[in-house]
Amino acid sequence: MWLEQALPELYVGYVNKYHGQLSPDIREYLMIFSREEIVHTMMFRRYLDVANLPMWSHPENIPNFSDFEKQLPHRHPVYGILWNLLIEWFAELNSIYQTQHEFIDPLTRKLFREHHMEEVRHIAFAKDIVSNYFENASSSEVDEVCEFFRNSYMSGPGRFRGFL
């Protein structure tokens, strides 16, 4: 849920900062995507209330999460889109796998199935954007993105490797 809540701020920030550099279809999709993530956040909050379940701690309590996340608005939008792809793809596969069994209550199954339909589009969008970027970027730009994620996201003691 925290990812769902963080993405609209990041993506609308990209629309505002890179408005003229983004193609109209990407700009529009980032806005639609943001709206859908806001709806997902509200949906999951209501679900937790109905199910009488506690909300997990905010990711700011995970070492280095906030530091990494704070860098994304200052980078090319592909950084945020790739970050989203990495997290959402894993999270979506995991959540849909865990919630679609007969022993799971019907509300939970339906909620995650409906959410899954929108997330599949989000994942496909991110894959297309990231693939197009890597196909058209210079080798130094590709190296820079890879190095950023390698150093800031996936490696080092206390980084998010355990979170993912």
C-alpha positions in Angstrom: 0.0 0.0 0.0 2.9 2.4 0.7 4.1 2.0 -2.9 0.6 2.7 -4.2 0.7 5.9 -2.2 4.2 7.0 -3.2 3.8 6.5 -6.9 1.4 9.3 -7.7 3.6 11.9 -6.1 6.6 10.7 -8.0 4.8 10.3 -11.3 2.9 13.6 -11.2 6.3 15.2 -10.3 7.7 13.8 -13.5 4.8 15.1 -15.5 5.4 18.6 -14.0 9.2 18.5 -14.3 9.5 16.8 -17.7 6.2 18.0 -19.2 7.6 19.1 -22.6 10.0 16.2 -22.9 7.4 13.5 -22.4 5.3 12.3 -25.3 1.6 13.0 -24.8 0.7 9.3 -24.4 3.3 8.8 -21.7 2.3 12.0 -19.9 -1.4 11.0 -20.0 -0.6 7.4 -18.9 1.4 8.7 -15.9 -1.6 10.8 -14.9 -4.0 7.9 -15.3 -1.6 5.6 -13.5 -1.4 8.1 -10.6 -5.2 8.3 -10.3 -5.4 4.5 -10.2 -2.8 4.2 -7.5 -4.7 6.7 -5.4 -7.8 4.6 -5.8 -5.8 1.5 -4.9 -4.5 3.2 -1.7 -8.0 4.1 -0.6 -9.3 0.6 -1.5 -6.6 -1.2 0.5 -7.1 1.2 3.5 -10.9 0.3 3.5 -10.1 -3.4 3.1 -7.8 -3.3 6.2 -10.6 -1.5 8.1 -13.3 -4.1 7.0 -11.0 -7.0 7.7 -9.9 -5.5 11.0 -6.2 -5.9 10.0 -3.3 -3.7 11.2 -1.5 -1.5 8.7 2.2 -2.3 8.2 4.9 0.1 9.2 5.8 2.8 6.7 8.9 2.0 4.6 10.7 4.9 6.1 11.4 2.5 9.0 13.3 0.3 6.6 17.0 1.3 6.5 18.0 3.3 3.3 14.5 3.1 1.8 13.7 6.8 2.2 17.2 7.7 1.0 16.8 5.8 -2.2 13.3 6.9 -2.8 14.3 10.6 -2.3 16.7 10.4 -5.2 14.2 9.3 -7.8 12.4 12.7 -8.4 15.7 14.2 -9.4 16.5 11.6 -12.0 15.2 10.9 -15.4 11.6 9.4 -15.2 12.9 6.0 -16.4 14.5 5.6 -12.9 11.2 5.8 -11.2 9.4 3.7 -13.8 12.1 1.0 -13.5 11.9 1.1 -9.7 8.2 0.7 -9.9 8.5 -2.2 -12.3 11.0 -4.0 -10.1 8.8 -3.7 -7.0 5.4 -4.1 -8.6 6.2 -7.1 -10.7 7.5 -9.0 -7.8 4.8 -7.8 -5.4 2.0 -8.5 -7.9 3.1 -12.0 -8.7 3.4 -12.8 -5.0 0.1 -11.3 -4.0 -1.9 -12.9 -6.8 -0.3 -16.3 -6.1 -1.1 -16.1 -2.4 -4.7 -14.8 -2.6 -6.4 -16.9 -5.3 -6.9 -20.2 -3.3 -10.3 -21.6 -2.2 -9.4 -21.3 1.4 -8.9 -17.5 1.1 -12.1 -15.5 1.8 -14.1 -14.3 -1.2 -13.6 -10.6 -0.5 -9.8 -10.9 -0.4 -9.8 -13.0 -3.6 -11.9 -10.6 -5.4 -10.1 -7.5 -4.2 -6.7 -8.8 -5.3 -8.0 -10.2 -8.6 -9.5 -6.8 -9.5 -6.3 -5.0 -8.4 -4.3 -7.5 -10.5 -6.1 -6.5 -13.7 -4.9 -2.9 -13.4 -1.5 -3.8 -12.2 -0.9 -6.0 -15.2 -1.4 -2.9 -17.4 1.0 -0.9 -15.2 3.6 -3.6 -15.4 3.3 -3.8 -19.2 3.5 -0.1 -19.5 6.7 0.0 -17.3 8.2 -2.8 -19.3 7.6 -1.0 -22.6 8.9 2.4 -21.4 12.1 0.8 -19.8 12.7 -1.4 -22.9 12.3 1.6 -25.2 14.6 3.7 -23.1 17.4 1.0 -23.1 17.0 0.4 -26.8 17.5 4.1 -27.6 19.8 5.4 -24.8 23.5 5.7 -25.2 25.7 3.1 -23.6 26.8 5.6 -21.0 23.2 6.4 -20.1 22.4 2.7 -19.8 25.6 2.2 -17.7 24.5 5.1 -15.4 21.0 3.6 -14.8 22.5 0.2 -14.1 25.1 1.6 -11.8 22.6 3.6 -9.9 20.4 0.6 -9.2 23.3 -1.6 -8.5 24.8 0.8 -5.9 21.8 2.4 -4.5 19.2 -0.3 -4.5 20.4 -3.8 -4.6 23.8 -3.9 -2.9 25.5 -3.1 0.3 24.8 -3.9 3.9 21.4 -2.7 5.1 20.1 -2.1 1.6 16.8 -3.4 0.3 17.9 -6.7 -0.8 16.0 -8.3 2.1 13.0 -6.0 1.5 12.5 -7.3 -2.0 
